Amino acid sequence: MAAPKVAVVGAGVIGLSTALCITETCPSCSVTVLSDQFSPNTTSDVAAGMLIPHTYPGTPIHVQKQWFKETFTYLFAISNSAEASEAGIHLVSGWQVFKNSPKDELPFWSDVVLGFRVMSKAELQKFPQHQFGHAFTTLKCDCPPYLLWLEKRLKANGVQIYTRKVADLWDLHREYDVVVNCTGIGACQLVGDKKLFPVRGQVLKVHAPWVKNFIRDGDGLTYIYPGIHRVTLGGTREKENWSLAPDPGTTKDIFDRCCSLEPSLWGAQDIKVKVGLRPSRQHVRLQKEVLNQGGVKLPVVHNYGHGAGGFSVHRGTAKEAAFLVGECIAALQGSSSRAKL
Ligand code: FAD
């Protein structure tokens, strides 16, 4: 069999990182990325990019932990290299604070982030409305630079990148041996997945360079995440809301909530509003499927539905998707050598 041709559909953090993992695990493959939108116009560009996992109720915790650990280890190495500033990856320390003590004192990811501990009484004095908190150091991706860095790595590995809207995965069967579906919320339309739904998120990106620590309310709704150039203030979680239009009332509400956690933000300037649709599901769809029309087959690997936690687990799920692509190629090679006998 000639070099297997793999098409990855989607150029958010999931598509780009999956394409990169495929080039690393299958250097003989010819990999192409097809997408109707690229950075800065994807959901991944809107994200804060903090490595704090969101829990997928339908996925075993040990699997989620493994995805997070692989992602953390990968990005930690980048943060500790000369590539860090170009890739937009940096360490950030801060606090997750709770009005009432949480049921589980230790989240499953507490031994993956660095220096996780319960906050002292003295630290909690900064948050008079909160009773309990965790302090730790984690990683943050500045999303647009990280997406551009991934694209650059792909081009260096010989990957072709084209702008194309795919109306039906089957349309790719003449040109490619394996197709990988990383279309995020686009999978609602592309593959008619009824288990996938949008959770709208509105955030503000502000200039407040004096804010150095992250602060996250334990309810997950209000957060302050300092990046290299801008601070992300959030947020909202609106299930089944497809609107990408910023809402001025929500902007005011987010700003007020964040200022109540960190009063110095009243001095923030140059407020930009962004909206994105989290591609949400009970569990990430990470599986093989073989499309078949009239006896002609097209293996597909799905990797979408990362909801509120795509950055936190992207490398782990990309590695697993690349492994499934390897299985599809091995099966194709097995059937082509049997056909020659
Ligand atoms: P996308 O980035 O949407 O990429 C999908 C790609 O597929 C796009 O390029 C699109 O153009 C393409 N596509 C779709 N349909 C087609 C088609 N038919 N043909 C061709 N191309 C197609 N996660 C974290 O881990 N940490 C955070 O701090 C964080 N903060 C967030 C804050 C907000 C406000 C939001 C909205 C999300 C946040 N997330 C965070 C979640 C994270 O953004 C998502 O999980 C992640 O971006 C999903 O990536 P994706 O590549 O699957 O989707």
Residues whose N, C-alpha, C, O or C-beta is under 5 A from the ligand:
A	BS01	FAD	V9 G10 A11 G12 V13 I14 G15 L34 S35 D36 Q37 F38 T42 T43 S44 V46 A47 A48 G49 M50 R164 K165 V166 C182 T183 G184 I185 G186 L190 G201 Q202 V203 G276 L277 R278 H306 G307 A308 G309 G310 F311 S312
